[in-house]
Amino acid sequence: MQLFGRAYVSISLLLPITVFLLSALSGEVHASTVVGFYSKTCPAAEKLIEAEVQKRFAIDKTITPALLRMLFHDAFVRGMDASIMLDSKPNHPAEKDALPNLTLRGFDVIDAAKEAVESACPGVVSCADILVMATRDAVALAGGPRYDVPTGRLDGKISIKDEALALPSPSFPVEQSRESFIEKGLAEEDMVALLGAHTVGVALCGFFNDRLFNYHGTGGADPSMNPILAANLSNVCPNPFFTESNADPPINLDQATPSIFDSAYFHQLVAGNGILQIDQEIIADPSTGKLVHSFTSPDVFFPAFVKSINKMTNIGVITGSSPLGEVRRRCNASNGHARPHVVPKPRTGRTPSTGTMHDNQRNASKPP
């Protein structure tokens, strides 16, 4: 996720914060999220949610990276509380309208799943839990692991646009990315495992064209990128230094099996075919590079991914009877501000990235 297009000069990183402090600020972490939370109160919930995801996946396989991206953007801001789904109110712009989130997709799938669950069990299943379960289903449909997810989250009541600017950037060096994850109670292994979701992701040329054209003022491509890959991408992506074209085509981050959730992304990095800057960074760094090599095995990557995504979706959760949370009737508005529901049109176009990280705005090096 790229921090700052031209509209942003700088941004302060959050001070390091422990999971304990996150829980103190936004409710209990882990304490009341358990596998099968709705087994008695809404036993059909998981099947109803899965059915809605299956319907979309059958016609649009990019729903997997779309939901992964939404999940990451939600968890990394206020915690896993569905604040990313709240609409802005007059004088109170929400996360959804922050520049990093303008190309998020999949809200309509979550709304459809919420409507199905509300018909069966009104006021029981939170939007935060629906997003977690729907993402799990989308990963499995794409060939990834099918895993249990703890549930029992409440939905948050607050969404603040500017807080979305704290999302990590694709231009961060590994150490800075690592610190961003540590601030959220996640380890280096979690960072690399979650980046593995790039196996189903795409990125617009604007997110990495600085690696193709005039890299650091050299007039050429990033020498760390495979020359064949750089040449191929240069033939597809317009050179922003010599054209006024607005074309910005999507590029598969996994060039081998772009619609399948597998370990091919890590094989690609080992071969020097990383596309985003962070991809190159994690294979070049000795510590994260060891993880990249180990994750080329799906038997190693899949369990690590499951552990890491479940950790991420338990960041700052609100549970129990906390006054900070509720089970929203509509995912786009807190219950005190609910409006008549209108199913939104799906956001068109392919997802700029996977929904894990490093996919926010245009590269700051792009000329006017």
Residue frames as qw, qx, qy, qz and C-alpha x, y, z in Angstrom:
[[0.000, 0.889, 0.458, 0.000, 0.00, 0.00, 0.00],
 [0.463, 0.327, -0.009, 0.824, 1.58, 3.14, -1.10],
 [0.213, -0.580, -0.465, 0.634, 1.43, 5.91, 1.39],
 [0.069, 0.755, 0.198, -0.621, 1.43, 9.02, -0.41],
 [0.510, 0.596, 0.412, 0.463, 0.59, 10.11, -3.82],
 [0.304, 0.397, -0.007, 0.866, 1.18, 13.74, -4.57],
 [0.382, -0.732, -0.245, -0.508, -1.54, 14.86, -2.19],
 [0.762, -0.643, -0.062, 0.041, 0.42, 13.76, 0.85],
 [0.248, 0.811, -0.458, 0.268, 3.75, 15.21, 1.90],
 [0.210, 0.303, -0.843, 0.392, 4.38, 13.20, 5.05],
 [0.756, -0.434, -0.247, -0.423, 2.69, 11.11, 7.66],
 [0.210, -0.549, 0.711, -0.386, 3.74, 10.05, 11.12],
 [0.555, -0.030, -0.828, -0.074, 3.87, 6.37, 11.92],
 [0.711, -0.605, -0.157, -0.321, 1.89, 5.17, 14.87],
 [0.174, -0.631, 0.688, -0.315, 3.94, 4.73, 18.00],
 [0.387, 0.079, -0.919, -0.011, 4.63, 1.08, 18.78],
 [0.613, -0.257, 0.236, -0.709, 1.68, -0.42, 20.56],
 [0.073, -0.144, 0.983, -0.087, 1.16, -3.83, 22.02],
 [0.368, -0.318, -0.775, -0.404, -1.78, -6.11, 21.54],
 [0.291, -0.468, -0.693, 0.466, -2.62, -5.49, 25.18],
 [0.007, 0.364, 0.117, -0.924, -2.94, -1.77, 24.59],
 [0.266, -0.057, -0.605, -0.749, -5.00, -2.37, 21.48],
 [0.366, -0.413, -0.831, -0.063, -7.38, -4.46, 23.53],
 [0.202, -0.465, -0.501, 0.702, -7.61, -1.82, 26.22],
 [0.099, 0.261, -0.148, -0.949, -8.50, 0.80, 23.63],
 [0.491, 0.130, -0.421, -0.751, -10.96, -1.15, 21.54],
 [0.892, -0.129, -0.011, -0.434, -12.28, -4.10, 23.42],
 [0.746, -0.377, 0.549, 0.025, -11.08, -7.57, 24.20],
 [0.437, 0.564, -0.635, -0.297, -8.61, -9.32, 21.92],
 [0.382, 0.162, -0.909, -0.039, -9.10, -13.06, 21.51],
 [0.226, -0.087, 0.752, -0.613, -11.00, -13.36, 24.81],
 [0.580, 0.325, 0.554, -0.501, -14.44, -13.85, 23.29],
 [0.601, 0.506, -0.406, -0.466, -13.63, -14.80, 19.71],
 [0.530, -0.203, 0.820, -0.067, -14.03, -18.54, 19.38],
 [0.194, 0.084, -0.819, -0.534, -14.54, -21.00, 16.56],
 [0.264, -0.396, -0.863, -0.171, -18.25, -21.77, 16.28],
 [0.032, 0.091, 0.397, -0.913, -19.45, -18.66, 18.12],
 [0.522, 0.106, -0.081, -0.842, -22.74, -18.72, 16.17],
 [0.198, 0.035, -0.967, -0.158, -23.29, -22.49, 16.32],
 [0.023, -0.452, -0.838, 0.304, -26.38, -22.07, 18.51],
 [0.130, 0.613, 0.267, -0.732, -27.52, -18.51, 17.82],
 [0.565, 0.658, -0.134, -0.479, -27.25, -18.69, 14.01],
 [0.712, -0.202, 0.645, 0.188, -26.14, -22.15, 12.89],
 [0.693, 0.569, 0.402, 0.188, -26.79, -21.41, 9.21],
 [0.018, -0.933, 0.113, 0.341, -24.59, -18.30, 9.14],
 [0.340, -0.506, 0.640, 0.468, -21.42, -19.78, 7.68],
 [0.460, 0.283, 0.786, 0.301, -23.27, -21.65, 4.92],
 [0.264, 0.879, 0.385, -0.097, -25.30, -18.57, 3.99],
 [0.106, -0.861, 0.297, 0.400, -22.17, -16.44, 3.76],
 [0.432, -0.250, 0.757, 0.422, -20.32, -19.07, 1.75],
 [0.482, 0.547, 0.673, 0.124, -23.20, -19.29, -0.73],
 [0.198, 0.955, 0.100, -0.197, -23.00, -15.56, -1.48],
 [0.225, -0.703, 0.549, 0.392, -19.23, -15.73, -1.98],
 [0.527, 0.056, 0.799, 0.285, -19.61, -18.75, -4.26],
 [0.446, 0.767, 0.460, -0.030, -22.11, -16.88, -6.42],
 [0.104, 0.947, -0.192, -0.237, -19.70, -14.00, -6.96],
 [0.402, -0.509, 0.692, 0.317, -16.62, -16.20, -7.38],
 [0.650, 0.316, 0.677, 0.134, -18.37, -18.12, -10.16],
 [0.451, 0.822, 0.289, 0.193, -18.48, -14.97, -12.28],
 [0.146, 0.900, -0.245, 0.330, -15.56, -12.95, -10.87],
 [0.870, -0.144, -0.323, 0.345, -12.50, -14.68, -9.45],
 [0.312, 0.432, -0.268, 0.803, -10.97, -11.33, -8.52],
 [0.564, -0.694, -0.128, -0.429, -13.36, -11.26, -5.56],
 [0.861, -0.288, -0.260, 0.330, -10.68, -13.18, -3.64],
 [0.490, 0.101, -0.159, 0.851, -8.05, -10.42, -3.77],
 [0.184, -0.594, -0.170, -0.764, -10.78, -7.81, -3.35],
 [0.718, -0.625, -0.222, -0.211, -11.93, -9.29, -0.03],
 [0.792, -0.169, -0.217, 0.545, -8.38, -9.93, 1.15],
 [0.293, 0.356, -0.031, 0.887, -7.56, -6.29, 0.51],
 [0.413, -0.647, -0.173, -0.617, -10.66, -5.05, 2.32],
 [0.834, -0.458, -0.292, 0.099, -9.87, -7.31, 5.26],
 [0.655, -0.009, -0.177, 0.735, -6.34, -5.96, 5.57],
 [0.066, 0.456, 0.051, 0.886, -7.44, -2.35, 5.25],
 [0.595, -0.646, -0.233, -0.418, -10.00, -2.87, 8.00],
 [0.850, -0.388, -0.256, 0.246, -7.80, -4.75, 10.47],
 [0.632, 0.073, -0.121, 0.762, -4.80, -2.42, 10.13],
 [0.015, -0.573, -0.056, -0.818, -6.65, 0.80, 10.97],
 [0.475, -0.485, 0.278, -0.679, -8.97, 0.53, 13.98],
 [0.334, -0.138, 0.906, -0.220, -8.75, -3.23, 14.33],
 [0.112, -0.163, -0.886, -0.420, -11.10, -5.85, 12.89],
 [0.144, 0.405, 0.610, -0.666, -14.35, -3.95, 13.48],
 [0.333, 0.582, 0.673, 0.312, -15.81, -3.37, 9.99],
 [0.062, -0.752, -0.121, 0.644, -15.11, 0.37, 10.26],
 [0.178, -0.195, 0.606, 0.750, -14.02, 0.20, 6.61],
 [0.067, 0.439, 0.830, 0.337, -17.67, -0.42, 5.65],
 [0.033, -0.725, -0.484, 0.488, -19.19, 2.64, 7.31],
 [0.347, 0.700, 0.341, 0.522, -20.31, 5.41, 4.98],
 [0.248, 0.078, -0.199, 0.945, -19.24, 8.98, 5.58],
 [0.098, -0.787, -0.590, 0.152, -21.62, 11.34, 7.37],
 [0.176, 0.896, 0.083, 0.399, -21.83, 15.13, 6.97],
 [0.109, -0.859, 0.385, -0.319, -18.62, 16.63, 8.41],
 [0.650, -0.447, 0.607, -0.093, -17.44, 13.14, 9.38],
 [0.653, 0.504, -0.497, -0.269, -15.64, 11.51, 6.44],
 [0.902, -0.273, 0.313, -0.117, -15.09, 7.78, 6.90],
 [0.495, -0.416, 0.681, 0.343, -12.21, 5.42, 6.08],
 [0.659, 0.427, 0.606, 0.129, -14.01, 4.23, 2.97],
 [0.385, 0.905, 0.160, 0.082, -13.46, 7.64, 1.35],
 [0.384, -0.748, 0.402, 0.362, -9.75, 7.92, 2.12],
 [0.442, 0.675, -0.476, -0.351, -7.51, 7.80, -0.94],
 [0.072, -0.344, 0.935, 0.034, -6.03, 4.37, -0.07],
 [0.376, 0.206, 0.860, -0.276, -9.54, 2.89, -0.04],
 [0.461, 0.468, -0.042, -0.753, -11.18, 4.43, -3.10],
 [0.535, 0.322, -0.662, -0.414, -10.57, 1.32, -5.21],
 [0.275, -0.082, 0.902, -0.323, -11.73, -1.21, -2.63],
 [0.585, -0.010, -0.501, -0.637, -14.33, -3.63, -3.97],
 [0.394, -0.094, -0.910, 0.087, -16.56, -6.35, -2.59],
 [0.231, -0.017, 0.471, -0.851, -18.83, -4.29, -0.34],
 [0.679, 0.041, -0.222, -0.699, -21.84, -5.57, -2.27],
 [0.644, 0.040, -0.764, -0.014, -20.87, -9.19, -1.55],
 [0.174, -0.031, -0.725, 0.666, -20.67, -8.47, 2.18],
 [0.420, 0.043, 0.156, -0.893, -24.01, -6.63, 2.00],
 [0.718, 0.031, -0.501, -0.482, -25.62, -9.59, 0.25],
 [0.523, -0.010, -0.808, 0.273, -24.24, -11.99, 2.84],
 [0.053, 0.016, 0.535, -0.843, -25.45, -9.71, 5.63],
 [0.580, 0.012, -0.113, -0.807, -28.94, -9.58, 4.12],
 [0.710, 0.000, -0.673, -0.207, -29.07, -13.38, 3.89],
 [0.388, -0.036, -0.761, 0.519, -27.91, -13.81, 7.47],
 [0.222, -0.011, 0.324, -0.920, -30.28, -11.12, 8.78],
 [0.667, -0.060, -0.371, -0.644, -33.20, -12.94, 7.17],
 [0.730, -0.095, -0.676, 0.040, -32.30, -16.08, 9.10],
 [0.606, -0.439, -0.457, 0.481, -31.02, -14.58, 12.36],
 [0.082, 0.873, 0.121, 0.465, -31.78, -10.87, 12.78],
 [0.248, -0.876, 0.236, -0.341, -29.30, -8.87, 14.82],
 [0.915, -0.365, 0.151, 0.079, -26.95, -11.76, 15.59],
 [0.818, 0.058, 0.214, 0.530, -23.98, -11.85, 13.18],
 [0.144, -0.814, 0.073, 0.558, -21.69, -8.84, 12.91],
 [0.610, 0.784, -0.095, -0.060, -20.42, -7.36, 9.66],
 [0.085, -0.750, 0.656, -0.005, -16.86, -7.77, 10.95],
 [0.601, -0.154, 0.782, -0.055, -17.37, -11.52, 11.32],
 [0.755, 0.562, 0.311, -0.132, -19.06, -11.72, 7.92],
 [0.364, 0.851, -0.370, -0.075, -16.03, -10.10, 6.28],
 [0.288, -0.544, 0.787, -0.040, -13.69, -12.53, 8.05],
 [0.687, 0.106, 0.712, -0.105, -15.73, -15.58, 7.05],
 [0.666, 0.715, 0.132, -0.167, -16.33, -14.39, 3.49],
 [0.184, 0.808, -0.552, -0.094, -12.61, -13.82, 2.96],
 [0.466, -0.307, 0.828, -0.055, -11.86, -17.30, 4.28],
 [0.736, 0.393, 0.532, -0.146, -14.37, -18.74, 1.81],
 [0.513, 0.833, -0.134, -0.159, -12.90, -16.76, -1.10],
 [0.094, -0.674, 0.730, 0.066, -9.39, -17.99, -0.30],
 [0.585, -0.050, 0.806, -0.074, -10.59, -21.60, -0.24],
 [0.697, 0.614, 0.318, -0.191, -12.48, -21.20, -3.52],
 [0.361, 0.852, -0.360, -0.121, -9.28, -19.93, -5.14],
 [0.849, 0.251, -0.440, 0.148, -7.45, -23.10, -4.14],
 [0.060, 0.561, -0.579, 0.589, -6.07, -21.95, -0.83],
 [0.187, -0.052, -0.906, 0.376, -6.51, -23.53, 2.58],
 [0.511, -0.574, -0.397, -0.501, -9.95, -23.97, 4.12],
 [0.347, 0.096, -0.655, 0.665, -9.54, -22.96, 7.74],
 [0.343, -0.709, -0.606, 0.114, -11.56, -22.33, 10.88],
 [0.149, 0.485, -0.100, 0.856, -11.96, -18.72, 11.94],
 [0.191, -0.385, -0.669, 0.606, -12.72, -17.50, 15.46],
 [0.100, -0.568, -0.406, -0.709, -15.85, -15.33, 15.54],
 [0.419, -0.662, -0.546, 0.296, -17.73, -13.23, 18.06],
 [0.290, -0.013, 0.004, 0.957, -16.60, -9.74, 17.03],
 [0.144, 0.796, 0.469, -0.355, -18.79, -6.69, 17.35],
 [0.445, 0.632, 0.272, 0.574, -18.93, -3.92, 14.78],
 [0.332, -0.238, -0.214, 0.887, -17.32, -0.61, 15.62],
 [0.125, 0.841, 0.499, -0.165, -19.31, 2.63, 15.65],
 [0.076, -0.877, 0.170, 0.443, -16.52, 4.95, 14.49],
 [0.766, 0.292, 0.331, 0.468, -14.73, 5.39, 11.17],
 [0.117, -0.883, 0.081, 0.447, -12.27, 8.25, 10.58],
 [0.721, 0.691, -0.018, 0.047, -10.98, 8.98, 7.10],
 [0.162, 0.850, -0.479, 0.150, -7.51, 10.20, 8.05],
 [0.663, -0.455, 0.585, -0.107, -6.75, 7.08, 10.09],
 [0.918, 0.326, 0.225, 0.036, -6.56, 5.11, 6.84],
 [0.401, 0.843, -0.332, 0.131, -3.36, 6.98, 6.01],
 [0.453, -0.635, 0.614, -0.122, -1.53, 4.83, 8.56],
 [0.966, 0.183, 0.176, -0.044, -1.58, 1.83, 6.21],
 [0.601, -0.419, 0.464, 0.498, 1.90, 0.56, 5.21],
 [0.404, 0.778, -0.211, -0.432, 3.48, 1.67, 1.95],
 [0.948, 0.268, 0.103, 0.138, 4.88, -0.41, -0.91],
 [0.450, 0.749, -0.291, 0.389, 7.91, 1.88, -0.93],
 [0.592, -0.720, 0.319, -0.169, 8.81, 1.05, 2.67],
 [0.328, 0.470, -0.813, 0.099, 12.09, -0.80, 3.16],
 [0.658, -0.203, -0.725, -0.032, 11.70, -4.14, 4.89],
 [0.309, -0.094, -0.629, 0.707, 12.64, -2.75, 8.29],
 [0.270, 0.000, 0.132, -0.954, 9.93, -0.10, 8.16],
 [0.673, -0.118, -0.499, -0.533, 7.35, -2.61, 6.95],
 [0.568, -0.108, -0.768, 0.275, 8.42, -4.95, 9.72],
 [0.072, -0.063, -0.496, 0.863, 7.91, -2.21, 12.30],
 [0.480, -0.086, -0.180, -0.854, 4.44, -1.45, 10.91],
 [0.732, -0.162, -0.617, -0.238, 3.47, -5.06, 11.56],
 [0.441, -0.071, -0.691, 0.568, 5.10, -5.18, 14.98],
 [0.181, -0.104, 0.220, -0.953, 3.03, -2.15, 15.96],
 [0.711, -0.107, -0.216, -0.661, -0.04, -4.29, 15.35],
 [0.698, -0.337, 0.568, -0.277, 1.25, -7.25, 17.33],
 [0.931, 0.360, 0.045, -0.050, 2.33, -9.17, 14.23],
 [0.626, -0.502, 0.454, 0.388, 5.75, -10.70, 13.63],
 [0.085, 0.555, -0.590, -0.580, 8.05, -10.74, 10.63],
 [0.168, 0.059, 0.963, 0.202, 6.80, -14.21, 9.69],
 [0.305, 0.641, 0.624, -0.326, 3.23, -12.87, 9.68],
 [0.194, 0.737, -0.165, -0.626, 4.24, -10.05, 7.34],
 [0.052, 0.359, -0.800, -0.479, 5.80, -12.39, 4.79],
 [0.202, 0.265, 0.943, -0.017, 2.99, -14.94, 5.07],
 [0.297, 0.714, 0.451, -0.446, 0.34, -12.26, 4.51],
 [0.164, 0.642, -0.408, -0.628, 2.27, -10.88, 1.55],
 [0.226, -0.045, 0.936, 0.267, 1.83, -14.35, 0.10],
 [0.416, 0.611, 0.595, -0.315, -1.74, -13.32, -0.70],
 [0.193, 0.662, -0.340, -0.640, -0.16, -11.47, -3.64],
 [0.277, -0.054, 0.914, 0.291, -0.41, -14.86, -5.32],
 [0.242, 0.609, 0.744, 0.133, -3.92, -13.83, -6.41],
 [0.051, -0.798, -0.203, 0.565, -3.30, -10.11, -6.59],
 [0.533, 0.584, 0.288, 0.540, -2.88, -7.55, -9.32],
 [0.280, -0.641, -0.103, 0.707, -1.35, -4.08, -9.31],
 [0.446, 0.879, 0.166, -0.004, -1.84, -1.19, -11.68],
 [0.714, 0.392, -0.068, 0.576, 1.29, -0.09, -13.50],
 [0.036, -0.837, 0.093, -0.538, 1.27, 3.16, -11.56],
 [0.750, -0.647, 0.106, -0.087, 2.22, 1.31, -8.40],
 [0.794, -0.337, 0.344, 0.371, 5.57, 0.14, -9.75],
 [0.648, 0.715, 0.114, 0.237, 6.42, 2.11, -12.90],
 [0.137, -0.919, 0.370, -0.025, 9.25, 3.80, -11.02],
 [0.689, -0.347, 0.613, 0.167, 11.00, 0.41, -11.15],
 [0.734, 0.426, 0.475, 0.232, 10.60, 0.29, -14.93],
 [0.412, 0.762, 0.165, 0.471, 11.45, 3.81, -16.04],
 [0.153, 0.719, -0.260, 0.626, 14.25, 6.09, -14.83],
 [0.786, -0.492, -0.358, 0.110, 14.82, 4.17, -11.59],
 [0.554, -0.683, -0.045, 0.474, 16.46, 6.56, -9.10],
 [0.150, 0.899, -0.173, -0.373, 17.35, 8.86, -12.01],
 [0.527, -0.308, 0.690, 0.389, 19.31, 6.20, -13.89],
 [0.411, 0.444, -0.389, -0.695, 17.21, 6.43, -17.04],
 [0.468, 0.117, -0.836, -0.260, 16.58, 2.69, -16.95],
 [0.779, -0.396, -0.369, -0.315, 14.89, -0.07, -15.00],
 [0.607, -0.648, 0.404, -0.219, 15.62, -1.20, -11.46],
 [0.382, 0.513, -0.766, -0.065, 18.70, -3.44, -11.87],
 [0.295, -0.170, 0.867, -0.363, 17.37, -5.80, -9.20],
 [0.755, 0.325, 0.293, -0.488, 14.39, -6.68, -11.41],
 [0.668, 0.080, 0.674, 0.306, 14.78, -9.57, -13.83],
 [0.005, 0.375, -0.366, -0.852, 15.64, -7.83, -17.16],
 [0.069, -0.219, -0.851, -0.473, 13.23, -10.03, -19.10],
 [0.116, -0.664, -0.704, 0.224, 10.38, -9.20, -16.71],
 [0.097, -0.616, -0.080, 0.778, 11.28, -5.49, -16.82],
 [0.015, 0.154, -0.593, -0.790, 11.25, -5.52, -20.63],
 [0.106, -0.409, -0.870, -0.255, 7.92, -7.33, -20.76],
 [0.134, -0.712, -0.551, 0.414, 6.30, -4.97, -18.28],
 [0.105, -0.483, 0.147, 0.857, 7.73, -1.93, -20.09],
 [0.035, -0.091, -0.731, -0.675, 5.93, -3.08, -23.22],
 [0.216, -0.586, -0.774, -0.106, 2.62, -3.13, -21.35],
 [0.282, -0.768, -0.360, 0.448, 2.91, -0.18, -18.97],
 [0.362, 0.847, 0.116, 0.371, 3.08, 3.31, -20.50],
 [0.572, -0.019, -0.244, 0.783, 6.21, 5.29, -19.67],
 [0.133, -0.881, -0.418, 0.177, 4.94, 8.24, -17.59],
 [0.351, -0.605, 0.166, 0.695, 8.02, 10.28, -18.47],
 [0.111, -0.186, 0.598, 0.771, 7.37, 10.21, -22.21],
 [0.165, -0.384, -0.755, -0.505, 3.63, 9.91, -22.62],
 [0.312, -0.131, 0.279, -0.899, 0.52, 11.64, -21.38],
 [0.549, -0.175, -0.735, -0.357, -1.49, 8.44, -21.63],
 [0.531, -0.397, 0.364, -0.654, -3.93, 7.80, -18.81],
 [0.872, 0.024, -0.456, -0.176, -3.79, 4.07, -19.45],
 [0.237, -0.544, 0.695, -0.405, -2.94, 2.14, -16.31],
 [0.794, 0.010, -0.519, -0.316, -3.43, -1.57, -17.00],
 [0.748, -0.516, 0.343, -0.239, -3.53, -4.16, -14.23],
 [0.471, 0.492, -0.731, 0.040, -0.61, -6.59, -13.96],
 [0.904, -0.325, -0.258, -0.100, -0.74, -9.95, -12.22],
 [0.276, -0.782, 0.526, -0.187, 1.60, -10.04, -9.25],
 [0.651, -0.174, 0.736, 0.062, 1.78, -13.80, -9.72],
 [0.363, 0.530, -0.470, -0.605, 2.74, -14.25, -13.35],
 [0.063, 0.156, -0.975, -0.146, 2.38, -18.05, -13.25],
 [0.215, -0.439, -0.868, -0.092, -1.01, -18.91, -11.70],
 [0.016, -0.238, 0.131, -0.962, -2.69, -15.54, -11.09],
 [0.610, -0.337, -0.172, -0.696, -6.14, -16.84, -10.14],
 [0.845, -0.208, -0.491, 0.038, -4.98, -19.67, -7.89],
 [0.410, -0.806, 0.325, -0.277, -4.07, -19.23, -4.24],
 [0.963, 0.020, -0.141, 0.229, -0.80, -21.18, -4.09],
 [0.589, -0.651, 0.147, 0.457, 2.90, -20.68, -3.34],
 [0.677, 0.489, 0.269, 0.480, 3.85, -19.58, -6.88],
 [0.011, -0.980, 0.023, -0.196, 4.33, -15.98, -5.72],
 [0.568, -0.717, 0.378, 0.140, 7.26, -17.06, -3.56],
 [0.790, 0.108, 0.441, 0.412, 8.78, -19.09, -6.40],
 [0.398, 0.825, 0.201, 0.347, 8.52, -15.94, -8.50],
 [0.255, -0.945, 0.199, -0.044, 10.42, -13.90, -5.90],
 [0.748, -0.392, 0.451, 0.289, 13.20, -16.49, -5.69],
 [0.682, 0.363, 0.440, 0.457, 13.55, -16.26, -9.48],
 [0.268, -0.247, 0.078, 0.928, 13.95, -12.47, -9.28],
 [0.028, -0.408, -0.631, -0.660, 10.51, -11.75, -10.69],
 [0.131, -0.603, -0.582, 0.529, 9.06, -9.60, -7.92],
 [0.216, 0.665, 0.434, 0.568, 6.99, -6.74, -9.31],
 [0.290, -0.925, -0.113, -0.218, 6.31, -4.41, -6.38],
 [0.183, 0.709, -0.522, 0.438, 9.23, -2.87, -4.51],
 [0.612, -0.468, 0.492, -0.405, 8.27, -4.71, -1.33],
 [0.987, 0.142, 0.023, -0.074, 8.42, -8.00, -3.25],
 [0.642, 0.556, -0.368, 0.379, 12.04, -7.34, -4.12],
 [0.181, -0.684, 0.466, -0.532, 12.78, -6.13, -0.60],
 [0.801, -0.365, 0.338, -0.332, 11.61, -9.28, 1.17],
 [0.970, 0.190, -0.034, 0.147, 13.65, -11.64, -1.00],
 [0.468, 0.656, -0.332, 0.490, 16.78, -9.45, -0.75],
 [0.389, -0.678, 0.402, -0.476, 16.66, -9.12, 3.04],
 [0.280, 0.289, -0.907, 0.125, 18.52, -12.06, 4.68],
 [0.265, 0.035, 0.779, -0.567, 15.92, -12.61, 7.40],
 [0.658, 0.381, 0.253, -0.598, 12.75, -12.33, 5.33],
 [0.485, 0.494, -0.620, -0.370, 14.51, -14.01, 2.41],
 [0.011, -0.151, 0.975, -0.160, 14.76, -17.22, 4.44],
 [0.465, 0.317, 0.619, -0.547, 11.01, -17.12, 4.96],
 [0.572, 0.538, -0.224, -0.577, 10.40, -16.54, 1.26],
 [0.318, 0.364, -0.858, -0.172, 12.42, -19.65, 0.42],
 [0.151, 0.041, 0.929, -0.334, 10.59, -21.74, 3.03],
 [0.499, 0.427, 0.407, -0.634, 7.18, -20.53, 1.81],
 [0.377, 0.360, -0.634, -0.571, 7.84, -21.88, -1.68],
 [0.178, -0.109, -0.978, 0.005, 6.44, -25.09, -0.15],
 [0.482, -0.435, -0.286, -0.704, 2.65, -24.92, 0.21],
 [0.733, -0.364, -0.563, 0.112, 2.96, -27.31, 3.16],
 [0.438, -0.211, -0.341, 0.804, 4.86, -24.54, 4.95],
 [0.031, -0.166, -0.145, -0.975, 3.11, -21.49, 3.49],
 [0.452, -0.470, -0.551, -0.521, -0.53, -22.51, 4.00],
 [0.595, -0.542, -0.536, 0.255, -0.33, -23.18, 7.77],
 [0.367, -0.198, -0.159, 0.895, 1.70, -19.99, 8.25],
 [0.124, -0.282, -0.338, -0.889, -0.85, -17.97, 6.28],
 [0.526, -0.557, -0.591, -0.254, -3.75, -19.36, 8.31],
 [0.561, -0.456, -0.422, 0.547, -2.01, -18.55, 11.58],
 [0.262, -0.094, 0.015, 0.960, -1.11, -15.05, 10.43],
 [0.219, -0.375, -0.423, -0.795, -4.48, -14.08, 8.96],
 [0.561, -0.600, -0.567, -0.058, -6.25, -15.26, 12.12],
 [0.479, -0.367, -0.281, 0.746, -3.83, -13.17, 14.18],
 [0.094, 0.104, 0.211, 0.967, -4.46, -10.16, 11.98],
 [0.374, -0.470, -0.507, -0.618, -8.24, -10.49, 12.20],
 [0.594, -0.610, -0.494, 0.178, -8.01, -10.47, 15.98],
 [0.333, 0.113, -0.162, 0.922, -6.27, -7.10, 16.12],
 [0.115, 0.006, 0.212, -0.970, -8.24, -4.73, 18.34],
 [0.305, -0.372, -0.769, -0.421, -11.48, -6.67, 18.21],
 [0.381, -0.226, 0.310, -0.841, -14.51, -5.50, 20.17],
 [0.435, -0.142, -0.879, -0.134, -16.40, -8.30, 21.89],
 [0.231, -0.340, -0.783, 0.467, -18.89, -9.14, 24.60],
 [0.064, -0.842, -0.530, 0.073, -20.90, -6.26, 26.04],
 [0.402, -0.201, 0.047, 0.892, -18.42, -3.51, 25.18],
 [0.229, 0.799, 0.355, -0.427, -20.22, -0.18, 24.64],
 [0.057, -0.569, 0.470, 0.673, -17.78, 0.47, 21.80],
 [0.042, 0.095, -0.866, -0.489, -19.46, -2.12, 19.61],
 [0.653, 0.255, 0.323, -0.636, -22.75, -3.39, 18.24],
 [0.441, 0.175, 0.818, 0.326, -24.15, -5.79, 15.67],
 [0.188, 0.309, -0.183, -0.914, -25.07, -3.44, 12.85],
 [0.651, 0.452, 0.523, -0.314, -28.34, -3.90, 11.04],
 [0.670, 0.736, 0.028, 0.090, -26.72, -2.52, 7.88],
 [0.810, -0.140, 0.020, 0.569, -23.00, -2.77, 7.31],
 [0.389, 0.488, 0.123, 0.771, -22.71, 0.76, 5.92],
 [0.215, -0.633, 0.064, -0.741, -24.12, 2.57, 8.98],
 [0.085, 0.037, -0.814, 0.574, -24.09, 2.25, 12.73],
 [0.117, -0.522, -0.845, -0.025, -27.47, 1.45, 14.23],
 [0.083, -0.671, -0.358, 0.644, -27.92, 5.00, 15.45],
 [0.156, 0.582, -0.267, -0.752, -27.48, 6.28, 11.90],
 [0.413, 0.148, 0.861, 0.258, -29.00, 3.48, 9.83],
 [0.366, 0.400, -0.172, -0.822, -30.55, 4.52, 6.55],
 [0.872, 0.312, 0.214, -0.311, -32.78, 2.64, 4.11],
 [0.585, -0.313, 0.655, 0.362, -30.68, -0.01, 2.44],
 [0.660, 0.685, -0.120, -0.284, -29.78, 0.30, -1.21],
 [0.883, -0.092, 0.327, 0.324, -27.60, -2.47, -2.63],
 [0.013, -0.790, 0.330, 0.517, -24.58, -0.66, -4.14],
 [0.811, 0.558, -0.161, -0.069, -23.41, -1.32, -7.65],
 [0.877, -0.219, 0.116, 0.412, -20.20, -3.37, -7.68],
 [0.066, -0.846, 0.325, 0.418, -17.10, -1.23, -8.09],
 [0.871, 0.492, 0.019, 0.003, -15.79, -2.02, -11.53],
 [0.340, 0.769, -0.517, 0.160, -12.29, -2.84, -12.63],
 [0.835, -0.028, -0.498, 0.230, -9.75, -5.24, -11.25],
 [0.602, -0.788, -0.059, 0.110, -8.43, -4.93, -7.74],
 [0.270, 0.865, -0.397, 0.149, -5.12, -3.02, -7.68],
 [0.166, 0.454, -0.833, 0.269, -3.65, -5.52, -5.27],
 [0.439, -0.110, -0.892, 0.010, -4.38, -8.36, -2.95],
 [0.577, -0.663, -0.218, -0.424, -5.90, -6.74, 0.01],
 [0.802, -0.338, -0.301, 0.390, -3.01, -7.62, 2.22],
 [0.343, -0.753, 0.000, 0.561, -0.74, -4.67, 1.90],
 [0.311, -0.382, 0.437, 0.753, 1.04, -2.16, -0.34],
 [0.241, 0.394, 0.737, 0.493, -1.66, -1.12, -2.75],
 [0.015, -0.679, -0.495, 0.543, -2.92, 2.30, -1.91],
 [0.261, 0.886, 0.091, -0.374, -2.10, 5.19, -4.19],
 [0.719, 0.663, -0.076, 0.193, -0.09, 6.10, -7.23],
 [0.770, -0.132, -0.091, 0.617, 3.64, 6.12, -6.99],
 [0.162, -0.895, -0.098, 0.405, 4.91, 9.49, -5.85],
 [0.399, -0.371, 0.484, 0.685, 7.60, 9.41, -8.53],
 [0.407, 0.554, 0.650, 0.322, 5.04, 9.65, -11.32],
 [0.186, -0.050, 0.082, 0.978, 5.39, 13.04, -13.01],
 [0.349, 0.449, 0.359, -0.740, 2.48, 15.48, -13.31]]
